[in-house]
Amino acid sequence: MGDRGSEPIGILLLRQLPFCSSLSPIAKVNCFKFFTLIFTFFIYSTYHLCRKPISIVKSVLHPENSTDPGWKPFDGKNGDSLLGSIDLAFLFAYAIGMFFSGHMAERMNLRHFLTFGMIGTGIFTALFGFGRYWDIHALGFYIIVQVFAGLIGSSGWPPVVTCVANWFGKGKRGLVMGLWNSHTSIGNILGALVAGAFVEYNWGLSFIVPGVIIAVMGMLTFLFLVPHPQDVGCELSNGSIQTNHDSNDYESRGDDDATSDSERLIAEGNSENASVMTHQPEAAISFLKALRIPGVIEYSTCLFFAKLVSYTFLFWLPFYIEKTAHFSASKAADLSTLFDVGGIVGGILAGVLSDIHGSRALTCAVMLLLAAPVLFMYEAFAKASYALNIVFLLLSGALVNGPYALITTAVAADLGTHASLRGNAKALSTVTAIIDGTGSIGAALGPLLTGVLSHTGWRNVFYMLIAADICAFLLLLRLCAKDILMLIRRSPHL
C-alpha cells in the first residue's frame, strides 16, 4: 500500500469547517469511506475517458468513403493495420508498465503516485491530438506517444484498488466492487461522448479535452485523496487487516476467493474502535510469492482472454458499427456506449451474485459461457435492425465485462488479502498488478489481431473473440469444481 503519507492539504482545510471538526470517530471513518469510494471512482473514470478517443477517431483517420481525406499515414489501404499497431503500442506498454506500477505502488505514497500518473497521462493523451494542429503525419510520432501514454497510464489501477480495499472490508466486497467498478464503463461512455462531440470537425480536440480533464483530476487527487485510514489518524478494527487462522483452510473450503464469517479482513466503517492508531511497517512481497497465492495464476490467465475480448470492443466497436451499419462517426460513437451500459449492469450483477453464494469463479464461468453464443448472435443478427443492435450490445456488454470487472476488483482484492499472507496487506498492489498486467497482454493482442483479421471479414474477428471467451471459461474449470463442492457442503439438503 505504499509509504504512509501525511494528511492531504485539501483535507486539512476541510477539517477547519465546523461540520467536519464536530464529527465523531465513527462518523469520520464513514465519511472518509464514502468519499474515497466516490473519489477513486472518478479518478479511474478519467483514465478510461482518455483511452476511448482512439476508437472514436479511427473512422476519421481511416474513412471508408474514398472521397473523405482521412489522415496520413492511416488513410491508405493498410490503414486498419497501422491503427492496430497504434493500439498495440499503447496496450503492450500498458501491460509492461502494469507489472512495475504495482511493485512501485507498494513502495510509494499512493497519492503522489496517482498524481504523477494522471498528469502524465493527460500530457500524452493531449499530445496525440496536437498531432493534428502540428500537422504531423509520421507514424513514429503517434506510436511513441502511445507507448508513453500506456506506460504512464498503467499507474492508475493498482493504487485505486488498494485505496478502496484499505477502507472497505471483505464482507459484500463483490457488491461494493461491482458498483465501484462501473467507473470503467462510465469513463468509456464519457470518453465516447466527449470524443464524438469533436470527431467530425476537429479530431484533435477528441484527445486534448480528455487530457485536460484527467490532468485537472490529478491535481485534485494530490489535494484530497486519502489512500489509507492511517493518513488521517483512523483505525479499522484495531488498525490491522485481520484474518482468522482458526477457520478452515482456504483451499479446503473450495474457493480461492470465497468469504466466510470466520475470515475477518478489513473491518467495516461502523466499527466502534475508530481512533488514532499506530502502525507496524509491513514488508512488500515479491512477484514469486504473489504468484504462489492460490488462484492468482488461474485468474490471471483467465483475464488474459477475457480482457482480450473486452478491449477489442473498447478499441474497435465504434469503427465496426460505422463500417457494418453505415452510421456516421458520431452516431456510431453514441451507439457504442450501450456496450458499456451493459457492462455496468454486468459488473454489478456479477458482484451481487458472487456475494450471495460466495463463488466468484463459478459466477465468472457462467457469464463467460453465456457470452459465447451472444457474441455469435450479435455478429449474425445485429445488422438486421437498430433494435437488435441495441439488445445485443447490452447483452454482450453485460456478459463480457461482468467477469472482467469481478476479476480485476473483488477477486484481486480477495487474493491480495488472502489468509496465506497472514495479514500482510502490502501484497494487494502486486497481486492486482499481476492479474491486470497479464490481462493487459491479452488486451494488447486482441486489437492487434482485429486490425489484421478485419481484412478477411468481421466474422473472423468474432470467431477469434468467441474462441478467446471459451479459453477464459476453460481456465476457470478447476476453481469452478471447487466452488461447486463448497456449495454442496454448505447446502443442508445435499
NULOKE-85866 format. One record per residue (C-alpha): residue in three letters; x, y, z. Coordinates in Angstrom, 1 decimal, padded with zeros to 4 digits. Layout:
KEKOL, Ala, X, Y, Z
...
// end
This chain:
KEKOL, Met, 000.0, 000.0, 000.0
KEKOL, Gly, 003.0, 002.2, -000.3
KEKOL, Asp, 004.6, 004.5, 002.3
KEKOL, Arg, 002.1, 006.2, 004.6
KEKOL, Gly, 001.7, 009.8, 003.7
KEKOL, Ser, 000.9, 013.0, 005.5
KEKOL, Glu, -002.7, 014.3, 005.5
KEKOL, Pro, -003.5, 015.9, 002.2
KEKOL, Ile, -003.7, 019.7, 002.1
KEKOL, Gly, -007.3, 019.8, 001.0
KEKOL, Ile, -008.4, 017.5, 003.8
KEKOL, Leu, -006.5, 019.7, 006.3
KEKOL, Leu, -008.5, 022.7, 005.0
KEKOL, Leu, -011.8, 020.8, 005.2
KEKOL, Arg, -011.1, 019.9, 008.8
KEKOL, Gln, -011.4, 023.5, 009.7
KEKOL, Leu, -015.1, 023.6, 008.7
KEKOL, Pro, -017.4, 023.4, 011.7
KEKOL, Phe, -019.3, 020.4, 010.4
KEKOL, Cys, -016.1, 018.3, 009.9
KEKOL, Ser, -014.5, 019.2, 013.2
KEKOL, Ser, -017.6, 018.1, 015.1
KEKOL, Leu, -017.7, 014.5, 013.7
KEKOL, Ser, -017.4, 011.5, 016.0
KEKOL, Pro, -014.7, 009.0, 015.2
KEKOL, Ile, -017.2, 006.5, 013.7
KEKOL, Ala, -018.8, 009.2, 011.6
KEKOL, Lys, -015.4, 010.4, 010.5
KEKOL, Val, -014.5, 006.9, 009.3
KEKOL, Asn, -017.8, 006.5, 007.4
KEKOL, Cys, -017.4, 009.9, 005.7
KEKOL, Phe, -013.9, 009.0, 004.6
KEKOL, Lys, -015.0, 005.6, 003.3
KEKOL, Phe, -017.8, 007.2, 001.2
KEKOL, Phe, -015.5, 010.0, 000.0
KEKOL, Thr, -012.8, 007.5, -001.0
KEKOL, Leu, -015.2, 005.3, -002.9
KEKOL, Ile, -016.7, 008.2, -004.9
KEKOL, Phe, -013.3, 010.0, -005.4
KEKOL, Thr, -011.5, 006.9, -006.7
KEKOL, Phe, -014.5, 006.2, -008.9
KEKOL, Phe, -014.0, 009.5, -010.7
KEKOL, Ile, -010.2, 009.1, -010.7
KEKOL, Tyr, -010.3, 005.9, -012.7
KEKOL, Ser, -013.2, 007.1, -014.9
KEKOL, Thr, -010.8, 009.7, -016.2
KEKOL, Tyr, -008.2, 007.1, -017.1
KEKOL, His, -010.8, 005.3, -019.3
KEKOL, Leu, -012.0, 008.7, -020.6
KEKOL, Cys, -008.5, 009.1, -022.1
KEKOL, Arg, -008.5, 005.5, -023.6
KEKOL, Lys, -011.7, 005.8, -025.6
KEKOL, Pro, -010.9, 008.6, -028.1
KEKOL, Ile, -008.7, 006.5, -030.3
KEKOL, Ser, -011.6, 004.1, -031.1
KEKOL, Ile, -013.8, 007.1, -031.9
KEKOL, Val, -011.4, 008.8, -034.3
KEKOL, Lys, -010.4, 005.7, -036.3
KEKOL, Ser, -013.2, 006.2, -038.7
KEKOL, Val, -011.9, 009.7, -039.4
KEKOL, Leu, -008.3, 008.8, -039.7
KEKOL, His, -009.1, 005.9, -042.0
KEKOL, Pro, -012.5, 006.6, -043.6
KEKOL, Glu, -014.5, 004.0, -045.5
KEKOL, Asn, -015.5, 006.6, -048.2
KEKOL, Ser, -012.6, 007.2, -050.5
KEKOL, Thr, -013.8, 010.8, -051.0
KEKOL, Asp, -013.1, 011.6, -047.4
KEKOL, Pro, -009.5, 012.9, -046.9
KEKOL, Gly, -008.5, 010.8, -043.9
KEKOL, Trp, -005.2, 011.5, -042.1
KEKOL, Lys, -001.9, 010.2, -043.3
KEKOL, Pro, -000.4, 007.7, -042.7
KEKOL, Phe, -003.7, 006.0, -041.8
KEKOL, Asp, -005.6, 006.8, -044.9
KEKOL, Gly, -004.1, 004.1, -047.1
KEKOL, Lys, -005.2, 000.5, -047.8
KEKOL, Asn, -003.1, -000.7, -044.8
KEKOL, Gly, -004.8, 001.9, -042.5
KEKOL, Asp, -006.5, -000.8, -040.4
KEKOL, Ser, -003.2, -002.5, -039.7
KEKOL, Leu, -001.5, 000.8, -038.8
KEKOL, Leu, -004.3, 001.6, -036.4
KEKOL, Gly, -003.9, -001.8, -034.9
KEKOL, Ser, -000.2, -001.1, -034.4
KEKOL, Ile, -001.2, 002.1, -032.6
KEKOL, Asp, -003.4, 000.1, -030.3
KEKOL, Leu, -000.6, -002.5, -029.8
KEKOL, Ala, 001.9, 000.3, -028.8
KEKOL, Phe, -000.4, 001.6, -026.1
KEKOL, Leu, -001.6, -001.8, -024.8
KEKOL, Phe, 001.7, -003.6, -024.8
KEKOL, Ala, 003.4, -000.6, -023.0
KEKOL, Tyr, 000.4, -000.6, -020.6
KEKOL, Ala, 000.9, -004.4, -019.9
KEKOL, Ile, 004.6, -003.9, -019.2
KEKOL, Gly, 004.0, -000.9, -017.1
KEKOL, Met, 001.3, -002.6, -015.0
KEKOL, Phe, 003.8, -005.1, -013.5
KEKOL, Phe, 006.1, -002.3, -012.5
KEKOL, Ser, 003.4, 000.0, -011.3
KEKOL, Gly, 002.1, -002.5, -008.8
KEKOL, His, 005.6, -003.1, -007.5
KEKOL, Met, 006.2, 000.7, -007.2
KEKOL, Ala, 002.9, 001.5, -005.7
KEKOL, Glu, 003.7, -000.7, -002.7
KEKOL, Arg, 006.8, 001.3, -002.0
KEKOL, Met, 005.5, 004.9, -002.7
KEKOL, Asn, 002.9, 007.2, -001.4
KEKOL, Leu, -000.2, 006.3, -003.4
KEKOL, Arg, -001.5, 009.9, -003.6
KEKOL, His, 001.8, 011.1, -005.1
KEKOL, Phe, 002.0, 008.1, -007.4
KEKOL, Leu, -001.5, 008.7, -008.8
KEKOL, Thr, -001.0, 012.4, -009.2
KEKOL, Phe, 002.1, 011.8, -011.3
KEKOL, Gly, 000.3, 009.2, -013.4
KEKOL, Met, -002.8, 011.3, -014.1
KEKOL, Ile, -000.9, 014.4, -015.1
KEKOL, Gly, 001.5, 012.4, -017.3
KEKOL, Thr, -001.4, 010.5, -018.9
KEKOL, Gly, -003.1, 013.9, -019.6
KEKOL, Ile, 000.0, 015.2, -021.3
KEKOL, Phe, 000.5, 012.3, -023.6
KEKOL, Thr, -003.2, 012.0, -024.4
KEKOL, Ala, -003.3, 015.6, -025.4
KEKOL, Leu, 000.0, 015.2, -027.5
KEKOL, Phe, -001.8, 012.7, -029.8
KEKOL, Gly, -004.4, 015.4, -030.5
KEKOL, Phe, -001.8, 018.1, -031.0
KEKOL, Gly, -000.5, 016.0, -033.9
KEKOL, Arg, -003.4, 017.4, -035.9
KEKOL, Tyr, -002.6, 021.0, -035.0
KEKOL, Trp, 001.1, 020.5, -035.7
KEKOL, Asp, 000.3, 018.6, -039.0
KEKOL, Ile, 002.3, 015.6, -038.0
KEKOL, His, 001.9, 012.6, -040.3
KEKOL, Ala, 004.8, 010.4, -039.1
KEKOL, Leu, 003.7, 007.1, -037.8
KEKOL, Gly, 006.6, 007.0, -035.3
KEKOL, Phe, 005.3, 010.1, -033.5
KEKOL, Tyr, 001.9, 008.5, -032.8
KEKOL, Ile, 003.5, 005.2, -031.7
KEKOL, Ile, 005.9, 006.9, -029.3
KEKOL, Val, 003.1, 009.0, -027.8
KEKOL, Gln, 001.0, 005.8, -027.3
KEKOL, Val, 003.9, 004.0, -025.8
KEKOL, Phe, 004.4, 006.6, -023.1
KEKOL, Ala, 000.6, 007.0, -022.6
KEKOL, Gly, 000.4, 003.3, -022.0
KEKOL, Leu, 003.4, 003.2, -019.6
KEKOL, Ile, 002.2, 006.1, -017.5
KEKOL, Gly, -001.5, 005.1, -017.9
KEKOL, Ser, -000.7, 001.8, -016.0
KEKOL, Ser, -000.2, 003.9, -012.9
KEKOL, Gly, -003.9, 004.0, -012.2
KEKOL, Trp, -005.3, 000.6, -011.5
KEKOL, Pro, -003.2, -000.9, -008.6
KEKOL, Pro, -003.3, 002.2, -006.5
KEKOL, Val, -007.1, 002.8, -006.8
KEKOL, Val, -007.9, -000.8, -006.0
KEKOL, Thr, -005.6, -000.7, -003.0
KEKOL, Cys, -007.2, 002.6, -001.8
KEKOL, Val, -010.7, 001.1, -001.8
KEKOL, Ala, -009.6, -002.2, -000.2
KEKOL, Asn, -007.8, -000.2, 002.5
KEKOL, Trp, -011.2, 001.4, 003.5
KEKOL, Phe, -013.6, -001.5, 002.9
KEKOL, Gly, -014.0, -004.9, 004.4
KEKOL, Lys, -014.3, -008.2, 002.6
KEKOL, Gly, -018.0, -008.6, 003.5
KEKOL, Lys, -020.1, -007.7, 000.5
KEKOL, Arg, -016.9, -006.8, -001.4
KEKOL, Gly, -018.4, -008.1, -004.6
KEKOL, Leu, -021.3, -005.7, -004.4
KEKOL, Val, -019.1, -002.8, -003.4
KEKOL, Met, -016.5, -003.5, -006.1
KEKOL, Gly, -019.2, -004.2, -008.7
KEKOL, Leu, -020.8, -000.8, -008.1
KEKOL, Trp, -017.4, 000.9, -007.9
KEKOL, Asn, -016.0, -000.9, -011.0
KEKOL, Ser, -018.7, 000.7, -013.2
KEKOL, His, -016.2, 003.6, -013.4
KEKOL, Thr, -014.6, 001.8, -016.4
KEKOL, Ser, -017.9, 001.8, -018.3
KEKOL, Ile, -018.7, 005.3, -017.2
KEKOL, Gly, -015.3, 006.5, -018.3
KEKOL, Asn, -015.8, 004.8, -021.7
KEKOL, Ile, -019.2, 006.3, -022.1
KEKOL, Leu, -018.0, 009.8, -021.2
KEKOL, Gly, -014.9, 009.3, -023.5
KEKOL, Ala, -017.1, 008.3, -026.4
KEKOL, Leu, -019.4, 011.3, -025.9
KEKOL, Val, -016.6, 013.8, -025.5
KEKOL, Ala, -014.6, 012.5, -028.4
KEKOL, Gly, -017.8, 012.0, -030.5
KEKOL, Ala, -018.6, 015.7, -030.0
KEKOL, Phe, -015.5, 016.8, -031.8
KEKOL, Val, -014.6, 013.9, -034.1
KEKOL, Glu, -016.3, 015.1, -037.3
KEKOL, Tyr, -014.8, 018.6, -037.4
KEKOL, Asn, -011.7, 018.5, -035.2
KEKOL, Trp, -010.5, 015.1, -034.0
KEKOL, Gly, -007.5, 016.7, -032.2
KEKOL, Leu, -009.9, 018.0, -029.5
KEKOL, Ser, -011.1, 014.5, -029.0
KEKOL, Phe, -007.8, 013.8, -027.3
KEKOL, Ile, -006.9, 017.3, -025.9
KEKOL, Val, -010.1, 017.7, -023.9
KEKOL, Pro, -009.9, 014.4, -022.1
KEKOL, Gly, -006.2, 015.1, -021.5
KEKOL, Val, -007.0, 018.3, -019.8
KEKOL, Ile, -009.8, 016.7, -017.7
KEKOL, Ile, -007.5, 013.9, -016.3
KEKOL, Ala, -004.7, 016.4, -015.6
KEKOL, Val, -007.1, 018.6, -013.5
KEKOL, Met, -008.3, 015.5, -011.7
KEKOL, Gly, -004.7, 014.6, -010.9
KEKOL, Met, -004.3, 018.0, -009.2
KEKOL, Leu, -007.4, 017.3, -007.2
KEKOL, Thr, -006.1, 013.9, -006.3
KEKOL, Phe, -002.9, 015.5, -004.8
KEKOL, Leu, -005.1, 017.8, -002.7
KEKOL, Phe, -007.8, 015.4, -001.4
KEKOL, Leu, -007.1, 011.7, -001.8
KEKOL, Val, -006.6, 009.7, 001.4
KEKOL, Pro, -005.2, 006.3, 000.4
KEKOL, His, -005.2, 004.8, 003.9
KEKOL, Pro, -007.1, 005.3, 007.2
KEKOL, Gln, -003.8, 005.9, 009.0
KEKOL, Asp, -003.1, 009.0, 006.9
KEKOL, Val, -005.9, 010.8, 008.7
KEKOL, Gly, -005.5, 009.1, 012.1
KEKOL, Cys, -008.3, 006.5, 011.7
KEKOL, Glu, -008.3, 002.8, 012.7
KEKOL, Leu, -010.2, 000.0, 011.2
KEKOL, Ser, -010.6, -003.0, 013.6
KEKOL, Asn, -007.7, -002.2, 015.9
KEKOL, Gly, -005.6, -000.9, 013.0
KEKOL, Ser, -004.7, -004.0, 011.0
KEKOL, Ile, -006.1, -006.4, 008.5
KEKOL, Gln, -007.1, -009.4, 010.4
KEKOL, Thr, -007.6, -013.0, 009.4
KEKOL, Asn, -009.0, -015.8, 011.5
KEKOL, His, -006.5, -018.6, 011.0
KEKOL, Asp, -008.6, -021.0, 013.0
KEKOL, Ser, -011.1, -021.2, 010.2
KEKOL, Asn, -010.9, -024.0, 007.6
KEKOL, Asp, -008.0, -023.8, 005.2
KEKOL, Tyr, -008.8, -021.6, 002.2
KEKOL, Glu, -008.1, -024.3, -000.3
KEKOL, Ser, -010.1, -027.0, 001.5
KEKOL, Arg, -013.1, -024.7, 001.5
KEKOL, Gly, -013.2, -025.0, -002.2
KEKOL, Asp, -012.9, -021.3, -003.3
KEKOL, Asp, -009.8, -019.3, -003.7
KEKOL, Asp, -011.6, -016.1, -003.1
KEKOL, Ala, -014.6, -017.1, -001.0
KEKOL, Thr, -015.7, -015.2, 002.0
KEKOL, Ser, -016.9, -016.5, 005.4
KEKOL, Asp, -017.9, -015.1, 008.7
KEKOL, Ser, -014.9, -016.7, 010.4
KEKOL, Glu, -012.5, -015.0, 008.0
KEKOL, Arg, -012.2, -011.3, 009.1
KEKOL, Leu, -010.3, -008.9, 007.0
KEKOL, Ile, -010.6, -005.1, 006.9
KEKOL, Ala, -013.4, -004.1, 009.3
KEKOL, Glu, -016.4, -002.1, 008.1
KEKOL, Gly, -016.6, 001.6, 008.8
KEKOL, Asn, -019.2, 001.1, 011.5
KEKOL, Ser, -016.6, -000.3, 013.8
KEKOL, Glu, -016.7, 001.3, 017.2
KEKOL, Asn, -013.0, 001.1, 017.5
KEKOL, Ala, -012.2, 004.0, 015.2
KEKOL, Ser, -009.4, 006.0, 016.8
KEKOL, Val, -005.9, 007.4, 016.3
KEKOL, Met, -003.7, 004.5, 015.5
KEKOL, Thr, -000.1, 003.2, 015.3
KEKOL, His, 001.3, 001.0, 012.6
KEKOL, Gln, 004.0, -001.6, 012.3
KEKOL, Pro, 005.6, -001.5, 008.8
KEKOL, Glu, 004.9, -004.5, 006.6
KEKOL, Ala, 007.4, -005.8, 004.1
KEKOL, Ala, 006.3, -005.8, 000.4
KEKOL, Ile, 006.2, -009.3, -001.2
KEKOL, Ser, 007.9, -010.5, -004.3
KEKOL, Phe, 006.3, -011.4, -007.6
KEKOL, Leu, 007.1, -015.1, -007.0
KEKOL, Lys, 005.4, -015.1, -003.6
KEKOL, Ala, 002.4, -013.4, -005.0
KEKOL, Leu, 002.2, -016.0, -007.8
KEKOL, Arg, 002.1, -018.8, -005.2
KEKOL, Ile, -001.1, -017.4, -003.7
KEKOL, Pro, -003.8, -019.9, -004.6
KEKOL, Gly, -005.9, -018.7, -007.6
KEKOL, Val, -003.6, -016.0, -008.8
KEKOL, Ile, -002.3, -017.9, -011.9
KEKOL, Glu, -005.8, -019.2, -012.9
KEKOL, Tyr, -007.5, -015.8, -012.7
KEKOL, Ser, -004.5, -014.1, -014.4
KEKOL, Thr, -004.6, -016.4, -017.4
KEKOL, Cys, -008.4, -016.2, -017.5
KEKOL, Leu, -008.2, -012.4, -017.6
KEKOL, Phe, -005.7, -012.6, -020.4
KEKOL, Phe, -008.5, -013.9, -022.7
KEKOL, Ala, -011.4, -012.0, -021.0
KEKOL, Lys, -009.6, -008.7, -021.4
KEKOL, Leu, -008.7, -009.6, -025.0
KEKOL, Val, -012.4, -009.6, -025.8
KEKOL, Ser, -013.3, -006.5, -023.7
KEKOL, Tyr, -010.6, -004.3, -025.1
KEKOL, Thr, -011.2, -005.4, -028.7
KEKOL, Phe, -014.7, -003.9, -028.2
KEKOL, Leu, -013.2, -000.9, -026.4
KEKOL, Phe, -010.8, 000.0, -029.3
KEKOL, Trp, -012.8, -001.2, -032.3
KEKOL, Leu, -016.5, -001.2, -031.6
KEKOL, Pro, -017.4, 002.3, -033.0
KEKOL, Phe, -015.3, 001.6, -036.1
KEKOL, Tyr, -017.1, -001.8, -036.5
KEKOL, Ile, -020.5, -000.2, -036.1
KEKOL, Glu, -019.8, 002.5, -038.7
KEKOL, Lys, -018.4, 000.0, -041.2
KEKOL, Thr, -021.2, -002.6, -040.9
KEKOL, Ala, -024.2, -000.4, -040.0
KEKOL, His, -023.1, 002.5, -042.1
KEKOL, Phe, -023.8, 005.1, -039.4
KEKOL, Ser, -021.9, 008.4, -039.1
KEKOL, Ala, -018.9, 008.5, -036.8
KEKOL, Ser, -020.7, 010.4, -034.1
KEKOL, Lys, -023.8, 008.1, -034.2
KEKOL, Ala, -021.6, 005.0, -034.1
KEKOL, Ala, -019.8, 006.5, -031.0
KEKOL, Asp, -023.1, 007.1, -029.3
KEKOL, Leu, -024.4, 003.6, -030.1
KEKOL, Ser, -021.2, 002.0, -028.8
KEKOL, Thr, -021.8, 003.4, -025.4
KEKOL, Leu, -024.6, 000.8, -024.9
KEKOL, Phe, -021.9, -001.9, -024.7
KEKOL, Asp, -020.6, 000.0, -021.6
KEKOL, Val, -024.1, 000.4, -020.2
KEKOL, Gly, -024.5, -003.3, -020.3
KEKOL, Gly, -021.0, -003.6, -018.7
KEKOL, Ile, -022.2, -001.6, -015.7
KEKOL, Val, -025.2, -003.9, -015.2
KEKOL, Gly, -023.0, -007.0, -015.7
KEKOL, Gly, -020.3, -005.8, -013.3
KEKOL, Ile, -022.9, -005.1, -010.5
KEKOL, Leu, -024.8, -008.4, -011.2
KEKOL, Ala, -021.6, -010.4, -011.1
KEKOL, Gly, -020.6, -008.8, -007.8
KEKOL, Val, -024.0, -009.4, -006.2
KEKOL, Leu, -024.3, -013.0, -007.3
KEKOL, Ser, -020.8, -013.8, -006.1
KEKOL, Asp, -021.5, -012.2, -002.7
KEKOL, Ile, -024.7, -014.2, -002.3
KEKOL, His, -023.2, -017.7, -002.9
KEKOL, Gly, -019.5, -016.9, -002.3
KEKOL, Ser, -018.4, -018.4, -005.6
KEKOL, Arg, -016.6, -015.9, -007.7
KEKOL, Ala, -015.1, -018.4, -010.1
KEKOL, Leu, -018.4, -020.0, -010.8
KEKOL, Thr, -020.0, -016.6, -011.4
KEKOL, Cys, -017.4, -015.7, -013.9
KEKOL, Ala, -017.5, -019.0, -015.7
KEKOL, Val, -021.3, -019.0, -016.2
KEKOL, Met, -021.2, -015.4, -017.6
KEKOL, Leu, -018.3, -016.4, -019.9
KEKOL, Leu, -020.1, -019.4, -021.1
KEKOL, Leu, -023.2, -017.4, -021.9
KEKOL, Ala, -021.2, -014.7, -023.7
KEKOL, Ala, -020.0, -017.0, -026.5
KEKOL, Pro, -023.4, -017.6, -028.2
KEKOL, Val, -024.4, -013.9, -027.6
KEKOL, Leu, -021.3, -012.8, -029.4
KEKOL, Phe, -022.1, -015.1, -032.3
KEKOL, Met, -025.7, -013.8, -032.5
KEKOL, Tyr, -024.5, -010.2, -032.3
KEKOL, Glu, -022.4, -010.6, -035.4
KEKOL, Ala, -025.0, -012.6, -037.2
KEKOL, Phe, -028.2, -010.7, -036.5
KEKOL, Ala, -027.4, -007.2, -035.1
KEKOL, Lys, -027.1, -005.6, -038.5
KEKOL, Ala, -030.7, -006.6, -039.3
KEKOL, Ser, -032.2, -003.8, -037.3
KEKOL, Tyr, -031.3, -000.9, -035.0
KEKOL, Ala, -033.3, -002.5, -032.2
KEKOL, Leu, -031.4, -005.8, -032.4
KEKOL, Asn, -028.2, -003.9, -032.4
KEKOL, Ile, -029.2, -002.2, -029.1
KEKOL, Val, -030.3, -005.5, -027.5
KEKOL, Phe, -027.2, -007.5, -028.4
KEKOL, Leu, -024.9, -004.6, -027.4
KEKOL, Leu, -026.4, -004.5, -024.0
KEKOL, Leu, -026.2, -008.3, -023.6
KEKOL, Ser, -022.7, -008.5, -024.9
KEKOL, Gly, -021.5, -005.7, -022.6
KEKOL, Ala, -023.0, -007.4, -019.5
KEKOL, Leu, -021.6, -010.8, -020.2
KEKOL, Val, -018.2, -009.7, -021.4
KEKOL, Asn, -017.5, -007.0, -018.9
KEKOL, Gly, -019.1, -008.8, -015.9
KEKOL, Pro, -016.4, -011.4, -015.4
KEKOL, Tyr, -013.7, -008.9, -016.3
KEKOL, Ala, -014.9, -006.4, -013.7
KEKOL, Leu, -015.2, -009.1, -011.0
KEKOL, Ile, -011.7, -010.5, -011.5
KEKOL, Thr, -010.0, -007.1, -011.6
KEKOL, Thr, -011.7, -005.8, -008.5
KEKOL, Ala, -013.2, -008.2, -005.9
KEKOL, Val, -011.2, -011.2, -006.9
KEKOL, Ala, -007.9, -009.3, -007.0
KEKOL, Ala, -008.7, -007.7, -003.6
KEKOL, Asp, -009.6, -011.1, -002.1
KEKOL, Leu, -006.4, -012.7, -003.3
KEKOL, Gly, -004.3, -009.7, -002.2
KEKOL, Thr, -005.6, -010.2, 001.4
KEKOL, His, -005.5, -014.0, 001.3
KEKOL, Ala, -005.2, -015.9, 004.5
KEKOL, Ser, -001.8, -017.3, 003.5
KEKOL, Leu, -000.4, -013.8, 003.7
KEKOL, Arg, -001.2, -013.7, 007.4
KEKOL, Gly, -002.4, -010.1, 007.4
KEKOL, Asn, 000.3, -008.6, 005.2
KEKOL, Ala, -001.9, -006.4, 003.0
KEKOL, Lys, 001.0, -004.9, 001.2
KEKOL, Ala, 000.6, -007.8, -001.3
KEKOL, Leu, -002.6, -006.2, -002.7
KEKOL, Ser, -000.9, -003.8, -005.3
KEKOL, Thr, 001.4, -006.6, -006.5
KEKOL, Val, -001.4, -009.1, -006.9
KEKOL, Thr, -003.6, -006.6, -008.6
KEKOL, Ala, -000.7, -005.7, -011.0
KEKOL, Ile, 000.0, -009.4, -011.8
KEKOL, Ile, -003.7, -010.1, -012.6
KEKOL, Asp, -004.4, -007.0, -014.6
KEKOL, Gly, -000.9, -006.9, -016.2
KEKOL, Thr, -001.4, -010.4, -017.5
KEKOL, Gly, -004.9, -009.4, -018.7
KEKOL, Ser, -003.4, -006.4, -020.4
KEKOL, Ile, -001.1, -008.6, -022.5
KEKOL, Gly, -004.3, -010.1, -023.9
KEKOL, Ala, -005.8, -006.7, -024.3
KEKOL, Ala, -002.9, -005.7, -026.5
KEKOL, Leu, -003.2, -008.9, -028.6
KEKOL, Gly, -006.9, -008.6, -029.3
KEKOL, Pro, -007.0, -005.1, -031.1
KEKOL, Leu, -003.8, -006.1, -033.0
KEKOL, Leu, -005.4, -009.3, -034.3
KEKOL, Thr, -008.6, -007.4, -035.1
KEKOL, Gly, -006.6, -005.0, -037.3
KEKOL, Val, -005.3, -007.9, -039.2
KEKOL, Leu, -008.4, -010.2, -039.3
KEKOL, Ser, -010.8, -007.4, -040.3
KEKOL, His, -009.3, -007.5, -043.8
KEKOL, Thr, -010.6, -011.1, -044.1
KEKOL, Gly, -014.1, -010.2, -042.8
KEKOL, Trp, -015.5, -009.2, -039.5
KEKOL, Arg, -017.0, -012.6, -038.9
KEKOL, Asn, -013.4, -013.9, -038.5
KEKOL, Val, -012.9, -011.3, -035.8
KEKOL, Phe, -015.9, -012.5, -033.9
KEKOL, Tyr, -014.7, -016.1, -034.2
KEKOL, Met, -011.5, -015.0, -032.6
KEKOL, Leu, -013.4, -013.3, -029.8
KEKOL, Ile, -015.6, -016.4, -029.2
KEKOL, Ala, -012.5, -018.6, -029.1
KEKOL, Ala, -010.9, -016.3, -026.5
KEKOL, Asp, -014.1, -016.3, -024.4
KEKOL, Ile, -014.2, -020.1, -024.4
KEKOL, Cys, -010.5, -020.3, -023.4
KEKOL, Ala, -011.2, -017.9, -020.4
KEKOL, Phe, -014.1, -020.3, -019.4
KEKOL, Leu, -011.9, -023.4, -019.6
KEKOL, Leu, -009.2, -021.9, -017.4
KEKOL, Leu, -011.6, -021.5, -014.5
KEKOL, Leu, -012.9, -025.1, -014.6
KEKOL, Arg, -010.7, -026.2, -011.7
KEKOL, Leu, -011.8, -023.4, -009.5
KEKOL, Cys, -015.4, -023.9, -010.6
KEKOL, Ala, -015.2, -027.5, -009.4
KEKOL, Lys, -014.0, -026.4, -006.0
KEKOL, Asp, -016.8, -023.8, -005.9
KEKOL, Ile, -019.4, -026.4, -006.6
KEKOL, Leu, -018.0, -028.7, -003.9
KEKOL, Met, -018.1, -025.8, -001.5
KEKOL, Leu, -021.7, -025.1, -002.3
KEKOL, Ile, -022.7, -028.8, -001.9
KEKOL, Arg, -021.0, -028.9, 001.6
KEKOL, Arg, -022.9, -025.7, 002.6
KEKOL, Ser, -026.3, -026.9, 001.5
KEKOL, Pro, -028.1, -028.9, 004.2
KEKOL, His, -030.3, -030.6, 001.6
KEKOL, Leu, -027.4, -032.2, -000.4
// end
